[in-house]
Amino acid sequence: MAFENLSEKLSAAFKKLRGKGRLSEADIKEAMREVRLALLEADVNYKVARDFVASVSERAAGRDVLESLTPAQTVIKIVSEQLTSLMGGEGAKLNISSKPPTVVMLVGLQGAGKTTNGAKLAALMRRQNSKRPLLAACDIYRPAAIKQLETVGAQLDIPVFQMGTADPVDIAKSAVEHAKRHGNDIVFLDTAGRLHIDEALMDELRAVKAAVSPNEILLVVDAMTGQDAVNAAEAFDAALGIDGVMITKLDGDARGGAALSVRAVTGKPIKFAGTGEKLDQIEVFHPDRMASRILGMGDMLTLIEKAEQSLDEKKSQELAERLMKNRFTLQDYYDQLIQMKSMGSISDMVGMLPGIDAKALSGVTIDEKQIVRTEAIILSMTQRERDEPAILNSSRKKRVAAGSGTDVVDVNRLLKQFDAMKAMTKQITKGTLPGVFGGKRVKRRGGLFG
């Protein structure tokens, strides 16, 4: 989980402050020492960590904090604001051309994830901004680079332009012309990378830049390489003048130093973050939301956005109507399960809930295989059995268990869970919730299942 180590250490430092009614300058100094060590252990650039702690200390030493009734909360608020500022303040968007097509040049070292994450970004722009993207294969050196781009393009249903091993400059120019002719309003140039920065690579990238005048040069860096990612960002910016950064493999980096250092060292904003291997696991980088996650305060806005993008509004409305009539079936249960799965990893979603920090999650295992088993059991039932679970007698349960590769006890467990959920929804739709509203009837409002 991204920033897991940093979140844990910052939480420990702030826990000591919460036990104090008033803070002295010595208390703040000790807390800031722990914050600085936490940042350095997270592989944050030394100068960035030093300046960060200095700015927080200066603000935290003010009279309004020392005399505050909730000084610990005030210090945490200051740290949150400084973290947000460190990562860029506000989310930055791609530079979109007023005259299509917009040309986005993807650059970076080999292995950073340019090809896959470039395709992910193209799909994100289509999904969120209604763009018609085109992927252009300009990496003629890495074996199977073109095939890889075509494969992910096919999986995402995004067209790929390629000219084999022709000159990358010619490929880039031809791709832009192809986009104009075929109505593609944004072109992603998947350029070549190297295992290390060399002049030949930079010369080629400068030639491509001169030929197509890209609206955006987006540097792709691997979060797991730590300070090497920051060094690469400095080198590419000096040679090309990058416009922004996409940070990949953020889910696999428990430290997070690259994300906290890139913006401060280069002055270029992080615009997108790759958060997993799946082709939909990419998101717009919001500094304030990331700071909130680091401090264990959750990220409800991103969770809500995921829900809005994934959940079928029509199906949700139909389910609401069925709930109101107390007609909730196993088919409805299954439909909700599928919609929840489309939102991504359950562990990631839980991590976005306020008050649940990385340390708390470290001892918890969320068995996502159980969801797969539940899905298999329901799919092994006939449509009538899903609509009328009461008809599931012993022989039917044995058949369902055999068809789903589970045991009868698993089928019984699912039916018991379903009955409990159905009973709860019945109480909600009737307007009574024992134990919550004292068993009293609650007036139902139009927006309850709206």
C-alpha positions in Angstrom: 0.0 0.0 0.0 1.3 3.4 -1.0 2.8 5.5 1.9 2.1 2.7 4.4 5.4 3.2 6.3 5.2 7.0 6.3 1.5 6.9 7.4 2.4 4.6 10.3 5.3 6.7 11.6 3.4 10.0 11.3 0.5 8.5 13.2 2.8 7.5 16.0 4.3 10.9 16.1 0.9 12.6 16.3 -0.4 10.1 18.9 2.1 11.5 21.4 0.9 15.1 20.8 -2.8 14.1 21.3 -2.1 13.1 24.9 -1.1 16.7 25.8 -3.5 19.4 26.8 -1.0 22.2 25.8 2.1 22.0 23.6 5.4 23.5 24.5 8.1 24.4 21.9 10.0 21.3 23.1 7.0 19.1 22.3 6.8 20.5 18.7 10.5 20.2 18.3 10.4 16.5 19.3 7.4 15.8 17.0 9.1 17.5 14.0 12.3 15.4 14.6 10.1 12.3 14.2 8.4 13.7 11.2 11.8 14.4 9.5 13.0 10.9 10.3 9.8 9.5 8.9 10.2 11.5 5.6 13.9 10.4 5.2 13.0 6.7 5.8 10.3 7.1 3.2 13.1 8.0 0.8 12.1 11.7 0.5 14.9 13.9 -0.9 17.0 15.2 2.1 16.7 18.9 1.1 12.9 18.5 0.6 12.5 16.8 4.0 14.6 19.5 5.7 12.7 22.4 4.1 9.3 20.7 4.9 10.1 20.3 8.6 11.4 23.9 8.8 8.2 25.3 7.3 5.9 23.2 9.5 8.0 24.0 12.6 7.8 27.7 11.9 4.0 27.6 11.5 3.5 25.3 14.5 5.5 27.4 16.9 3.0 30.3 16.5 1.0 31.5 19.5 -2.3 30.3 18.0 -1.1 26.7 18.1 0.7 26.7 21.5 -2.4 28.2 23.1 -5.0 26.3 21.1 -7.4 24.0 23.0 -6.7 21.3 20.4 -3.1 21.8 19.6 -2.4 18.3 18.2 -5.3 18.8 15.7 -3.9 22.1 14.7 -0.4 20.7 14.1 -1.9 17.8 12.0 -3.8 20.4 10.0 -0.6 22.3 9.3 1.2 19.1 8.3 -1.7 18.3 5.9 -1.6 21.7 4.3 2.2 21.5 3.9 2.0 18.0 2.4 -0.6 19.2 -0.1 1.6 22.2 -1.0 4.7 19.9 -1.3 2.9 17.8 -3.9 1.7 20.7 -5.9 -1.3 22.3 -4.1 -4.0 21.6 -6.7 -4.5 18.9 -9.2 -3.0 19.7 -12.7 -4.6 18.7 -15.9 -3.3 17.8 -19.4 -2.6 20.7 -21.7 -5.5 20.3 -24.2 -5.1 22.0 -27.6 -7.9 24.2 -28.8 -7.2 22.8 -32.3 -7.3 19.0 -32.3 -5.6 16.7 -32.1 -3.8 17.2 -28.8 -0.4 15.6 -28.9 0.8 14.0 -25.7 4.4 12.7 -25.8 5.1 10.0 -23.2 8.8 9.8 -22.2 10.8 8.0 -19.5 13.3 5.3 -18.8 12.7 1.7 -19.8 10.6 -0.3 -17.3 8.8 2.7 -15.9 5.5 1.6 -17.5 5.1 4.0 -20.4 3.4 1.6 -22.8 0.8 0.2 -20.4 0.1 3.4 -18.5 0.0 5.4 -21.7 -2.9 3.1 -22.8 -4.5 3.4 -19.4 -4.3 7.2 -19.6 -5.9 7.1 -23.1 -8.8 5.1 -21.7 -9.2 7.4 -18.8 -9.4 10.4 -21.1 -12.0 8.7 -23.2 -14.0 7.7 -20.1 -13.8 11.0 -18.2 -13.4 13.6 -21.0 -15.2 11.9 -23.9 -12.0 11.9 -26.0 -11.3 9.8 -29.1 -7.7 8.7 -28.4 -5.0 7.2 -30.7 -2.0 5.3 -29.5 1.2 5.7 -31.6 4.0 3.1 -31.4 7.2 5.2 -31.6 9.4 2.7 -29.7 11.2 0.7 -32.4 14.0 -0.6 -30.2 12.6 -2.6 -27.4 11.6 -6.1 -28.5 7.8 -6.6 -28.7 7.1 -3.0 -27.7 4.8 -2.5 -30.7 3.0 -5.8 -30.0 2.6 -4.9 -26.4 0.9 -1.6 -27.4 -1.3 -3.3 -29.9 -2.3 -5.9 -27.2 -3.3 -3.3 -24.5 -4.9 -1.2 -27.2 -7.1 -4.1 -28.3 -8.0 -4.9 -24.7 -9.2 -1.2 -24.2 -10.6 -0.9 -27.7 -8.3 2.0 -28.6 -6.8 2.2 -32.1 -3.0 1.9 -32.4 -0.9 3.5 -35.2 2.4 1.8 -36.1 4.8 1.8 -39.0 7.1 -1.1 -37.8 10.7 0.0 -37.4 10.6 3.2 -39.4 12.2 6.4 -38.1 10.4 7.4 -34.9 10.2 11.0 -36.1 8.4 9.9 -39.2 6.1 7.7 -37.2 5.2 10.6 -34.9 4.4 12.9 -37.8 2.4 10.3 -39.6 0.4 9.4 -36.5 -0.7 13.0 -36.0 -1.8 13.2 -39.7 -3.6 9.9 -39.3 -5.4 11.3 -36.2 -6.5 14.4 -38.2 -7.9 12.3 -41.0 -9.7 9.8 -38.7 -11.2 12.1 -36.1 -8.9 11.2 -33.2 -8.7 14.3 -31.0 -5.8 13.2 -28.8 -2.7 11.3 -29.7 -0.4 9.5 -27.3 3.2 9.0 -28.6 4.8 5.9 -26.9 8.4 6.8 -27.3 11.5 4.7 -26.6 13.2 4.4 -23.3 16.7 3.3 -22.1 17.9 1.5 -19.1 19.8 4.7 -18.3 19.8 8.2 -19.7 22.1 8.8 -22.6 22.6 11.5 -25.2 21.3 9.4 -28.1 18.0 8.9 -26.4 17.6 12.6 -25.7 18.6 13.6 -29.2 15.8 11.3 -30.6 13.3 12.7 -28.2 14.3 16.3 -29.0 13.8 15.5 -32.7 10.3 14.1 -32.1 9.5 17.2 -30.1 10.7 19.5 -32.9 8.7 17.6 -35.5 5.3 17.4 -33.9 5.4 20.3 -31.3 3.5 18.2 -28.5 1.0 20.0 -26.3 2.2 17.9 -23.4 5.4 16.1 -22.6 4.5 13.7 -19.8 7.3 12.0 -18.0 6.5 8.5 -16.7 8.4 7.4 -13.6 8.4 4.3 -11.4 7.6 5.1 -7.8 9.5 2.1 -6.6 12.8 3.5 -7.8 12.7 6.2 -5.2 15.3 8.9 -5.6 16.3 7.5 -9.0 12.8 8.6 -10.2 13.6 12.1 -9.0 17.0 12.1 -10.7 15.4 10.9 -14.0 12.8 13.7 -13.7 15.5 16.3 -13.3 17.4 15.0 -16.3 14.4 14.7 -18.7 13.2 18.2 -17.6 16.7 19.7 -18.4 16.8 18.0 -21.8 13.2 18.4 -23.0 11.3 20.7 -20.7 8.6 18.3 -19.4 5.1 19.6 -18.6 4.1 17.0 -16.0 4.7 13.6 -14.4 2.8 10.3 -14.3 3.9 8.2 -11.4 3.4 4.5 -11.8 3.4 1.4 -9.4 2.3 3.7 -6.5 0.5 0.7 -5.0 3.8 -1.3 -4.7 5.8 1.5 -2.9 5.2 1.5 0.8 7.6 4.5 1.2 6.3 7.1 -1.4 9.4 9.3 -1.4 9.3 9.8 -5.2 5.8 11.2 -5.1 6.7 13.6 -2.3 10.0 14.7 -3.9 9.4 15.0 -7.7 7.2 18.2 -7.5 9.5 19.9 -5.0 12.7 19.1 -6.9 11.6 19.7 -10.5 8.7 22.2 -10.0 6.6 20.0 -12.4 3.3 18.7 -11.2 2.3 15.0 -10.8 -0.8 14.8 -13.0 -1.6 11.0 -12.9 -0.9 8.0 -10.8 -0.9 4.3 -11.7 -2.3 2.4 -8.8 -2.3 -1.2 -9.9 -1.7 -3.7 -12.7 -5.3 -3.7 -14.0 -6.0 -1.5 -17.0 -8.5 0.7 -15.2 -6.2 1.3 -12.2 -5.1 4.9 -12.9 -6.4 8.1 -11.4 -5.9 11.8 -11.6 -3.4 12.9 -8.9 -5.0 15.2 -6.3 -2.3 16.5 -3.8 -4.9 17.3 -1.1 -6.5 13.8 -1.3 -3.1 12.1 -1.3 -2.1 14.1 1.8 -5.4 13.0 3.5 -4.6 9.4 2.7 -1.0 9.7 4.1 -2.4 11.1 7.4 -5.0 8.3 7.7 -7.9 10.6 7.1 -9.2 8.6 4.1 -10.1 9.8 0.6 -13.9 9.8 0.3 -14.0 12.0 -2.8 -12.0 9.5 -4.8 -14.1 6.7 -3.4 -17.3 8.5 -4.5 -15.9 9.2 -7.9 -15.1 5.5 -8.4 -18.6 4.6 -7.4 -20.1 7.1 -9.8 -18.0 5.8 -12.7 -18.6 2.1 -11.9 -22.2 1.8 -10.6 -25.0 1.4 -13.1 -27.5 4.2 -12.3 -30.4 2.4 -14.0 -29.8 -0.8 -12.2 -29.4 1.1 -8.9 -32.7 2.8 -9.4 -34.4 -0.5 -10.3 -32.9 -2.1 -7.1 -34.2 0.8 -5.0 -37.7 0.3 -6.3 -37.5 -3.5 -5.6 -36.3 -2.7 -2.1 -39.2 -0.4 -1.5 -41.5 -3.3 -2.5 -39.5 -5.8 -0.4 -38.6 -7.9 -3.5 -34.8 -8.2 -3.0 -33.6 -11.5 -4.6 -30.4 -13.4 -5.0 -30.2 -12.0 -8.5 -30.2 -8.5 -7.1 -27.6 -9.6 -4.6 -25.4 -10.9 -7.4 -25.9 -7.7 -9.5 -24.7 -5.6 -6.6 -21.7 -7.9 -6.1 -20.7 -7.4 -9.7 -21.0 -3.6 -9.5 -18.9 -3.6 -6.3 -16.2 -5.7 -8.0 -16.0 -3.2 -10.9 -14.9 -0.5 -8.4 -11.6 -2.3 -7.9 -9.7 -3.8 -5.0 -11.8 -4.0 -1.8 -8.5 -3.4 0.2 -8.0 -0.1 -1.8 -11.6 1.0 -1.1 -11.3 0.3 2.6 -8.0 2.2 2.7 -9.9 5.3 1.4 -12.3 5.3 4.4 -11.5 7.9 7.1 -10.0 6.6 10.3 -8.6 3.4 8.8 -4.8 3.7 8.6 -2.2 1.4 7.1 -1.3 -0.1 10.4 -4.8 -1.1 11.2 -5.1 -2.7 7.8 -1.9 -4.6 8.2 -3.5 -7.2 10.5 -6.6 -7.6 8.4 -7.0 -9.9 5.4 -9.9 -9.2 3.1 -10.7 -12.5 1.4 -11.7 -11.4 -2.0 -11.8 -15.1 -3.0 -14.9 -15.3 -0.9 -16.6 -13.0 -3.3 -15.6 -15.2 -6.2 -17.0 -18.2 -4.4 -20.3 -16.4 -3.7 -20.5 -15.4 -7.4 -19.9 -19.1 -8.4 -22.7 -20.3 -6.1 -25.3 -17.9 -7.4 -24.3 -18.6 -11.0 -24.8 -22.3 -10.3 -28.5 -21.7 -9.4 -31.4 -21.6 -11.9 -33.1 -18.3 -12.5 -36.1 -19.5 -10.4 -33.8 -20.5 -7.5 -32.3 -17.0 -7.6 -35.7 -15.4 -7.6 -37.2 -17.8 -5.0 -34.3 -19.0 -2.6 -36.9 -20.6 -0.4 -37.2 -23.5 -2.9 -33.6 -24.5 -2.3 -34.0 -27.9 -0.5 -31.3 -30.3 0.4 -31.0 -31.9 -3.1 -30.9 -28.5 -4.8 -28.2 -27.3 -2.5 -26.1 -30.3 -3.2 -26.4 -29.7 -6.9 -25.5 -26.0 -6.5 -22.5 -26.9 -4.4 -21.3 -29.4 -6.9 -21.8 -27.0 -9.8 -19.8 -24.2 -8.0 -17.0 -26.3 -6.7 -18.0 -25.5 -3.1 -19.6 -27.4 -0.1 -23.2 -27.3 1.0 -22.1 -25.5 4.1 -20.9 -22.6 1.8 -24.3 -22.5 0.1 -26.1 -22.4 3.5 -23.7 -19.6 4.7 -24.6 -17.5 1.6 -28.3 -18.1 2.2 -28.0 -17.1 5.8 -26.2 -13.9 4.9 -28.8 -13.1 2.2 -31.7 -13.6 4.7 -30.0 -11.3 7.2 -29.5 -8.6 4.5 -33.1 -9.0 3.3 -34.4 -8.6 6.9 -32.3 -5.5 7.3 -33.6 -3.9 4.0 -37.1 -4.8 5.1 -36.7 -2.9 8.3 -35.2 0.1 6.4 -37.9 0.3 3.9 -40.5 0.1 6.7 -38.7 2.9 8.4 -37.8 1.0 11.6 -34.2 0.2 12.6 -34.1 -1.5 16.0 -31.0 -0.6 18.0 -30.4 2.5 15.9 -33.6 4.5 16.3 -34.9 2.6 19.4 -37.3 0.5 17.3 -39.4 3.6 16.6 -41.0 4.2 13.2 -39.0 6.7 11.2 -40.6 8.9 8.7 -39.4 7.8 5.2 -38.2 10.6 3.1 -38.1 10.7 -0.7 -34.3 10.8 -0.8 -33.7 7.7 1.2 -33.3 5.5 -1.8 -33.2 8.2 -4.4 
